[in-house]
Amino acid sequence: MTGGNPVPGTGGNTYVPYEQRDGNESVVYFTRDLSASGLRKAYTRVAGNITGKVGVKVHTGEPNGPNIIPRPWVKELVEQDLPGANIVETNTYYEGSRFTTEQHREALLANGWTFAPVDILDELGTALLPVSGGTWFNAMSVGANLLNYDSLVTLTHFKGHAMGGFGGSNKNIGIGCADGRIGKAWIHTAPGGGQWGIGEEEFMERVAESSKAVLDHFGRRITFVNVMRNMSVSCDCEGVNAAPVVTPDVGILASVDMLAVDQACVDLVYAMPGGENSALVERIESRHGLRQLSYMKELGIGNDRYVLIDMDNGDTRITAADAVEGIVTFDS
């Protein structure tokens, strides 16, 4: 459902250093502990408003995909900190292993997502959520079952993405909550453009508007955890065909501000020394992926300035350069 008078975005291939940004700062928590314990530690710092019936939005991946968040980590988080929560997903826009609900459930079984109920949100239909202040949409079509939840935990594998440049919490929510037939089609297509016929920066804006619909629906009852591990330039939707991982692992970040946590992850990538970031930076800039961040800020989704809190060292405030100091290049 489109509306407004579209105007092109700018700057999606140009990184804006921290000192050139303005506005308020949000809090982003950081740990280098890439384990179930680290995941739980990060989540508990941003869990204050998560109540009632909880959905955990995680990209469960194509069958046997090598880079998704390890299932044992998620299992421990759900069992220890989110008892009774459901994992939530939607079917894909592309034909493949998760195109229909039946196919999707086979993929879930293959990947070991068997320790908690998995609610495929668009299995029984769709619902419309309003988009406030959007350029491209005045409403977004999501899986109808999303409306059954009181709170949403956004658990994201941060990595590259073939269309978005990078996939963070914005991609996980904006594409991942849109239903497979209507919402995802609205995001990916333009009149006369074919199934994937959308301009780069327009695509980023459409994803962010879809995310805003979900954020506005949950209000304060949504939170974000990004895992910077096995960061291929490919999305987990590419499964076993994902490009090799050549970017070093970093850690886990968490915030109640979706823009801040995605921006912090991007800043950590750009702060990597010695060209260790070259593949992922090229993917981000060649797809104009930085427009995700600037447009989220324009929509009022959050702040691109933040205080990065090092949970491993007494909650000290650190910079992105401090966080990536000493990381070792992934040995492919």
C-alpha atoms as one frame of an Amber mdcrd trajectory, in Angstrom:
protein
   0.000   0.000   0.000   1.876   3.020  -1.249   1.400   6.717  -0.783   3.119
  10.091  -0.742   5.423  11.672  -3.286   8.636   9.649  -3.386  11.881  11.553
  -3.267  15.247   9.861  -3.797  17.529   9.315  -0.844  21.159  10.341  -0.899
  24.386   9.238   0.647  23.800   5.494   0.810  27.351   4.808  -0.343  29.025
   7.421   1.875  30.006   6.637   5.459  29.417   9.450   7.960  32.020   9.483
  10.760  30.720   9.745  14.312  31.957  13.289  14.856  29.917  14.514  11.892
  26.599  13.280  13.311  24.244  15.277  15.465  21.392  14.651  17.855  20.944
  12.685  21.052  22.854   9.594  22.147  21.360   6.200  22.969  22.988   3.412
  24.990  24.433   0.345  23.239  25.865  -2.510  25.296  28.811  -4.520  23.961
  30.533  -7.799  24.820  33.241  -9.767  23.053  31.832 -12.966  24.547  30.475
 -14.873  21.563  28.694 -17.633  23.448  25.343 -18.454  24.981  26.525 -16.690
  28.131  27.447 -13.563  26.177  24.097 -13.574  24.401  22.243 -13.813  27.678
  24.410 -11.107  29.244  23.639  -8.724  26.384  19.926  -9.477  26.320  19.375
  -9.017  30.043  20.679  -5.444  29.826  17.870  -4.447  27.448  15.043  -6.722
  28.625  13.278  -4.366  31.016  10.122  -3.804  28.967   9.721  -7.333  27.579
   6.541  -8.706  29.158   3.519 -10.854  28.367   3.504 -13.139  25.343   6.947
 -12.838  23.732   8.050 -13.504  20.173  11.749 -13.931  19.371  12.385 -12.788
  15.798  15.442 -14.644  14.526  16.538 -15.511  10.981  16.348 -19.314  11.144
  18.109 -19.656   7.781  18.056 -21.881   4.752  18.699 -25.612   5.371  22.221
 -26.288   6.664  23.298 -22.669   6.362  26.665 -22.357   8.107  26.489 -18.840
   9.539  23.232 -18.477  11.467  23.287 -17.802  15.208  24.074 -21.138  16.877
  20.897 -22.865  17.983  22.326 -23.859  21.390  22.853 -20.177  22.200  19.258
 -19.332  21.371  18.010 -22.413  23.211  19.757 -21.362  26.405  18.491 -17.785
  26.082  14.896 -18.895  25.589  14.920 -21.530  28.310  16.700 -19.391  30.904
  15.466 -15.866  30.183  12.372 -16.173  27.996  10.454 -19.258  29.152   7.279
 -19.699  27.140   8.457 -17.489  24.270   7.955 -18.488  20.645  10.428 -18.077
  17.820   8.677 -16.135  15.062   9.343 -16.132  11.322   7.610 -15.463   8.003
   7.680 -17.263   4.681   9.966 -16.005   1.915   9.173 -13.917  -1.144  11.412
 -16.050  -3.334  10.605 -19.657  -4.231  12.825 -22.060  -2.358  13.136 -23.974
   0.884  10.979 -21.582   2.940   8.472 -20.380   0.348   5.494 -22.295   1.731
   4.728 -23.052   5.354   5.227 -26.761   4.724   8.654 -26.197   3.158   9.538
 -23.759   5.908   8.807 -26.267   8.641  11.048 -28.822   6.937  13.864 -26.246
   6.881  13.308 -25.466  10.566  13.632 -29.159  11.381  16.801 -29.477   9.284
  18.403 -26.552  11.111  17.504 -27.769  14.587  14.927 -25.167  15.583  13.075
 -27.744  17.646  13.602 -26.555  21.231  10.760 -23.989  21.210   7.545 -23.469
  19.235   8.125 -21.687  15.923   5.240 -19.468  14.833   5.258 -18.795  11.092
   3.466 -15.490  11.347   1.842 -15.499   7.903   0.722 -19.127   8.018  -2.891
 -18.092   8.628  -2.968 -14.778   6.778  -1.911 -11.160   6.957  -2.644  -7.939
   8.824  -2.003  -4.281   8.075   0.021  -2.069  10.387   0.033   1.702   9.778
   3.222   3.405   8.617   3.478   6.867  10.150   5.380   9.495   8.183   6.397
   7.203   5.344   7.242   8.202   1.793   6.501   4.873   0.125   3.832   3.308
   2.336   0.961   4.288   4.559   0.598   0.703   5.798   2.610  -2.521   5.754
   1.325  -6.067   5.386   2.722  -8.362   8.068   2.075 -11.897   9.196  -1.259
 -11.818  11.010   0.037 -13.757  14.019   2.386 -10.885  14.881  -0.599  -9.192
  16.498  -0.860 -12.042  19.004   2.326 -10.948  20.790   2.782  -8.403  23.557
   6.561  -8.036  23.128   9.189  -8.746  20.499  12.846  -9.650  21.011  14.817
  -8.974  17.839  17.722 -11.403  17.749  19.819 -10.655  14.675  22.834 -12.152
  12.977  24.620  -9.068  11.643  26.189  -9.771   8.219  26.229  -8.596   4.625
  23.225  -8.678   2.326  22.958  -8.954  -1.459  20.435  -6.103  -1.758  20.653
  -4.247   1.558  24.451  -4.117   1.794  24.189  -5.278   5.395  21.556  -7.110
   7.352  21.007  -5.884  10.891  17.964  -5.444  13.103  16.327  -3.189  10.509
  16.440  -5.940   7.897  15.379  -8.600  10.418  12.247  -6.629  11.318  11.505
  -4.764   8.088  11.709  -7.779   5.791  11.365 -10.518   8.380   7.959  -9.488
   9.748   6.453  -8.612   6.351   4.450 -11.520   5.024   5.850 -13.556   2.155
   3.346 -12.672  -0.542   2.125  -9.100  -0.008   4.427  -7.189   2.350   7.675
  -8.522   0.941   6.412  -7.863  -2.605   5.673  -4.241  -1.707   9.208  -3.828
  -0.347  11.034  -5.477  -3.258   9.108  -4.325  -6.325   8.050  -1.177  -8.126
   5.429  -0.870 -10.883   6.826  -2.410 -14.057  10.071  -3.366 -12.359   9.685
  -7.109 -11.996  10.029  -9.199  -8.838  13.248  -7.527  -7.649  12.896  -4.270
  -9.578  13.580  -1.651  -6.971  16.235   1.050  -6.790  18.986   0.674  -4.200
  18.215   3.602  -1.921  14.474   3.262  -2.410  14.806  -0.337  -1.219  16.547
   0.809   1.981  13.792   3.335   2.599  11.045   0.769   2.062  12.663  -1.649
   4.503  12.963   1.075   7.140   9.320   2.096   6.696   8.270  -1.517   7.143
  10.350  -1.662  10.325   8.728   1.517  11.603   5.307  -0.097  11.344   6.463
  -2.916  13.624   8.286  -0.599  16.034   5.289   1.680  16.364   3.058  -1.337
  17.013   5.162  -2.635  19.911   6.262   0.741  21.275   8.599   0.210  24.236
   7.986  -3.559  24.218  10.652  -4.353  21.634  14.398  -4.757  22.003  17.406
  -5.535  19.790  20.435  -7.832  20.031  22.931  -8.056  17.137  25.473 -10.888
  16.907  28.624  -9.970  14.922  29.891 -13.469  14.124  30.475 -15.367  10.837
  29.857 -12.168   8.897  29.788 -13.268   5.277  28.899 -10.618   2.710  25.946
 -12.911   2.004  22.681 -13.086   3.915  21.637 -16.273   5.697  18.943 -16.600
   3.031  21.755 -17.802   0.729  22.378 -20.804   2.962  25.188 -23.112   1.854
  25.821 -20.840  -1.139  26.905 -17.928   1.065  30.245 -16.349   0.255  33.151
 -17.424   2.494  33.578 -15.513   5.740  36.609 -13.202   5.540  35.588 -10.589
   8.131  36.733 -11.203  11.720  34.233 -11.839  14.485  33.620  -8.952  16.884
  31.021  -9.602  19.575  27.419  -8.998  20.598  25.627  -5.651  20.867  22.281
  -4.791  22.436  20.083  -1.717  22.692  16.491  -0.599  22.940  17.272   1.712
  19.987  17.252  -0.134  16.641  19.097   2.581  14.721  21.766   2.883  17.402
  22.534  -0.846  17.490  22.719  -1.156  13.688  24.817   2.019  13.447  27.175
   0.743  16.126  27.671  -2.515  14.224  28.450  -0.599  11.041  30.867   1.634
  12.957  32.648  -1.446  14.309  33.057  -2.771  10.786  34.484   0.540   9.559
  36.833   0.715  12.575  38.506  -2.615  11.770  42.232  -2.173  11.112  44.387
  -3.339   8.260  41.811  -3.829   5.557  40.062  -6.606   7.478  36.769  -4.899
   6.682  37.278  -4.464   2.938  34.871  -7.133   1.684  32.013  -6.100   3.947
  32.556  -2.371   3.406  32.519  -2.927  -0.356  29.262  -4.840  -0.050  27.679
  -2.118   2.097  28.744   0.801  -0.096  28.154  -0.857  -3.478  24.532  -1.494
  -2.474  24.080   1.949  -0.886  23.314   0.156   2.371  24.172   3.161   4.525
  20.872   4.677   3.409  19.242   2.311   5.886  20.814   4.318   8.688  20.221
   7.842   7.418  16.598   7.102   6.537  15.896   5.509   9.901  17.099   8.752
  11.446  14.859  10.784   9.139  11.892   8.639  10.163  12.628   9.294  13.830
  13.269   5.625  14.553  16.270   6.299  16.783  19.669   7.928  17.172  22.845
   7.401  15.152  24.899   8.629  18.104  25.309   6.384  21.135  27.313   5.554
  24.219  29.044   2.188  23.704  29.230   0.366  27.042  31.889  -2.351  27.442
  30.249  -4.997  29.625  33.512  -6.976  29.770  35.350  -4.180  31.567  33.147
  -2.743  34.246  30.669  -0.979  31.960  33.263   1.515  30.775  32.509   3.759
  27.824  34.564   2.856  24.759  34.871   3.768  21.087  34.421   1.494  18.088
  38.206   1.455  17.651  38.619   0.284  21.258  36.081  -2.486  20.682  37.837
  -3.967  17.636  41.383  -3.565  18.965  43.212  -6.865  18.807  40.710  -8.781
  16.693  42.246 -11.457  14.517  41.497 -11.789  10.820  39.324 -14.774  10.046
  41.465 -17.604   8.692  39.577 -18.895   5.663
